[in-house]
């Protein structure tokens, strides 16, 4: 599986687990972006995530 073309958004709920997921995605080579849990659905969709 080629993860380098994936753009993954990690929702920051102010816990440790979201940071672990973010780090794991980066370590696997995926583009990972941590975003606020206050973003609207439209704002998330504007970022065109793959997951």
Secondary structure, 3 states (H helix, E strand, C coil): CCCCCCEEEEEECCCHHHHHHHHHHHHCCCEEEEEECCCCHHHHHHCCCCC
